[in-house]
Amino acid sequence: MKNKTLFIIASIFGVAVLMGGCSCPNKQQYAHRGHHASQCNKKDHSGCGPQVSETVVFYQTYENADIDSVHAKMYTRSSRGGESPMGTIKFKETDAGLKMKVDLVDLRPGKTYNTHVYQCGACNDWSCCSKTPMAVDLPQLRIDHVGRLEQSYIIRGLTAAQLNNGKIVLTRDGGYKAAWGSLRK
């Protein structure tokens, strides 16, 4: 977080509480007068008064503590085997909504790519991810000519914090996993 600042605001409240019973300053004095010591509050309230207690309450707030952006380095299968980097997908919160900025290469021209996000824990593989994608409508990606896709979208009803630690997947041709990445702050 940029300029993360912790503000601790301490407030002290003095609270006066009148208790249902009061204490006797000298119970032996009541026994000497012929009263039972347990009756001191019932018959003679001399020396009794309100009991005061103080409560200290601490409030903590964090400035810029929320996650306001996440990004994923995207990969695809390499023709030589393994993975090949293909660019990034970034999400940043704005006043208009969550901005999705796409900067990718190696997309097949004329193909439509569906974007899905799977919620995951903080692991590095897919073992801790949900088996079904989040129920959010993310844009479909499409490029008409070989080259780079640089496009921005605004998404409403979604936050960067909801995407943090998620896995983003681009699918095409009925579900083929064409690209993937991990969303991190």
C-alpha positions as CSV (number, residue, x, y, z in Angstrom):
1,M,0.0,0.0,0.0
2,K,1.3,3.4,-0.8
3,N,1.8,5.6,2.2
4,K,0.1,3.2,4.5
5,T,-0.4,5.1,7.7
6,L,-1.8,3.7,11.0
7,F,-3.9,6.2,13.0
8,I,-4.6,5.2,16.5
9,I,-7.2,7.4,18.1
10,A,-7.6,6.8,21.8
11,S,-10.7,8.1,23.6
12,I,-11.1,8.0,27.3
13,F,-14.6,8.0,28.5
14,G,-15.3,8.6,32.2
15,V,-18.4,6.7,33.0
16,A,-20.2,7.3,36.3
17,V,-22.3,4.3,37.2
18,L,-24.6,4.2,40.2
19,M,-24.6,0.7,41.4
20,G,-27.6,-1.0,42.9
21,G,-26.0,-1.4,46.3
22,C,-23.4,0.5,48.1
23,S,-20.7,-0.7,50.4
24,C,-20.4,0.0,54.1
25,P,-17.3,1.8,55.1
26,N,-17.3,-0.1,58.5
27,K,-19.4,-3.2,58.8
28,Q,-18.2,-3.7,62.4
29,Q,-19.9,-0.4,63.2
30,Y,-23.3,-1.9,62.2
31,A,-22.7,-5.1,64.2
32,H,-21.9,-3.0,67.2
33,R,-25.2,-1.0,66.9
34,G,-27.1,-4.3,66.9
35,H,-27.6,-4.6,63.1
36,H,-26.5,-7.5,61.1
37,A,-23.6,-6.5,58.9
38,S,-25.4,-7.7,55.7
39,Q,-28.1,-5.2,56.4
40,C,-25.9,-2.1,56.4
41,N,-27.0,-0.9,53.0
42,K,-30.7,-1.5,53.7
43,K,-31.1,0.6,56.8
44,D,-28.4,3.2,57.0
45,H,-26.9,4.6,53.8
46,S,-24.4,6.9,55.5
47,G,-21.0,6.7,53.8
48,C,-22.6,5.3,50.6
49,G,-22.2,7.2,47.4
50,P,-22.0,6.6,43.7
51,Q,-19.3,4.3,42.5
52,V,-17.3,5.6,39.5
53,S,-15.5,3.5,36.9
54,E,-13.6,4.6,33.9
55,T,-13.6,2.9,30.5
56,V,-10.8,3.3,28.0
57,V,-11.8,2.6,24.4
58,F,-9.2,2.4,21.5
59,Y,-10.2,2.9,17.9
60,Q,-7.9,1.9,15.0
61,T,-8.3,3.0,11.4
62,Y,-6.0,2.3,8.5
63,E,-5.6,4.8,5.7
64,N,-5.4,3.1,2.3
65,A,-5.6,-0.3,3.9
66,D,-7.9,-1.8,1.3
67,I,-6.5,-3.4,-1.8
68,D,-7.2,-1.1,-4.7
69,S,-5.4,-2.9,-7.5
70,V,-4.3,-6.4,-8.6
71,H,-2.5,-7.6,-11.6
72,A,-1.7,-10.9,-13.3
73,K,1.2,-11.9,-15.6
74,M,-0.4,-14.0,-18.2
75,Y,1.0,-17.2,-19.7
76,T,0.1,-19.5,-22.6
77,R,1.4,-22.9,-23.8
78,S,4.6,-22.6,-25.7
79,S,5.1,-24.3,-29.1
80,R,8.3,-25.7,-27.6
81,G,6.6,-27.0,-24.5
82,G,6.2,-25.3,-21.2
83,E,4.8,-21.8,-20.7
84,S,5.3,-18.6,-22.7
85,P,4.7,-15.1,-21.3
86,M,2.0,-13.1,-23.1
87,G,1.5,-9.9,-21.2
88,T,-0.6,-8.6,-18.3
89,I,-4.1,-8.0,-17.1
90,K,-4.5,-5.3,-14.5
91,F,-7.4,-4.3,-12.3
92,K,-7.5,-0.9,-10.6
93,E,-10.4,0.7,-8.6
94,T,-11.5,4.1,-10.0
95,D,-14.5,6.4,-9.3
96,A,-16.2,4.9,-12.3
97,G,-15.7,1.3,-11.3
98,L,-13.0,-1.4,-11.5
99,K,-10.8,-0.7,-14.5
100,M,-9.6,-3.8,-16.3
101,K,-6.5,-3.0,-18.5
102,V,-5.5,-5.7,-21.0
103,D,-2.1,-5.8,-22.6
104,L,-1.6,-9.2,-24.4
105,V,0.1,-10.8,-27.3
106,D,-0.3,-14.3,-28.9
107,L,-4.1,-14.2,-29.0
108,R,-5.4,-16.0,-32.1
109,P,-7.0,-13.6,-34.6
110,G,-10.8,-14.1,-35.0
111,K,-11.2,-16.1,-31.8
112,T,-13.3,-15.0,-28.9
113,Y,-11.7,-15.4,-25.4
114,N,-13.9,-15.7,-22.4
115,T,-12.5,-14.3,-19.1
116,H,-13.0,-16.2,-15.9
117,V,-11.7,-15.7,-12.3
118,Y,-11.4,-18.5,-9.8
119,Q,-11.2,-17.6,-6.1
120,C,-8.2,-19.2,-4.5
121,G,-6.3,-19.2,-1.2
122,A,-2.7,-17.9,-1.0
123,C,-1.1,-21.0,-2.6
124,N,1.0,-20.9,-5.7
125,D,-0.8,-23.7,-7.6
126,W,-4.4,-24.5,-8.5
127,S,-5.0,-26.9,-5.6
128,C,-6.6,-24.3,-3.3
129,C,-8.8,-22.8,-6.0
130,S,-12.5,-23.1,-6.4
131,K,-13.6,-25.5,-9.1
132,T,-16.2,-23.1,-10.5
133,P,-15.5,-19.5,-11.6
134,M,-16.8,-16.4,-9.9
135,A,-20.3,-15.4,-11.0
136,V,-19.2,-12.1,-12.6
137,D,-19.5,-10.9,-16.1
138,L,-16.0,-10.1,-17.4
139,P,-15.5,-8.9,-21.0
140,Q,-14.8,-11.2,-23.9
141,L,-11.5,-10.5,-25.6
142,R,-11.1,-10.6,-29.3
143,I,-8.4,-9.5,-31.8
144,D,-8.9,-9.4,-35.6
145,H,-5.3,-9.2,-36.7
146,V,-2.0,-10.7,-35.4
147,G,-0.5,-8.3,-32.9
148,R,-1.0,-6.9,-29.5
149,L,-4.4,-6.4,-27.7
150,E,-4.4,-3.2,-25.7
151,Q,-7.8,-2.5,-24.3
152,S,-9.4,-1.1,-21.1
153,Y,-12.8,-1.9,-19.7
154,I,-14.9,-0.7,-16.7
155,I,-16.5,-3.3,-14.5
156,R,-19.1,-2.4,-11.9
157,G,-20.1,-4.4,-8.8
158,L,-16.6,-6.0,-8.3
159,T,-13.6,-4.9,-6.2
160,A,-9.9,-5.6,-6.5
161,A,-10.0,-7.1,-3.0
162,Q,-12.4,-9.8,-4.3
163,L,-10.0,-10.7,-7.0
164,N,-6.8,-10.8,-4.9
165,N,-5.1,-14.3,-4.9
166,G,-7.5,-15.4,-7.6
167,K,-6.5,-17.2,-10.8
168,I,-7.6,-15.6,-14.1
169,V,-8.2,-17.8,-17.1
170,L,-8.9,-17.1,-20.8
171,T,-10.8,-19.8,-22.5
172,R,-11.8,-20.3,-26.2
173,D,-13.3,-22.9,-28.5
174,G,-15.8,-24.3,-25.9
175,G,-13.5,-24.2,-22.9
176,Y,-9.9,-24.7,-24.0
177,K,-7.7,-23.1,-21.4
178,A,-5.7,-20.7,-23.7
179,A,-4.1,-18.4,-21.1
180,W,-3.8,-18.1,-17.3
181,G,-2.3,-16.0,-14.5
182,S,-2.4,-15.3,-10.8
183,L,-3.9,-12.1,-9.5
184,R,-1.7,-10.4,-6.9
185,K,-1.7,-7.0,-5.3
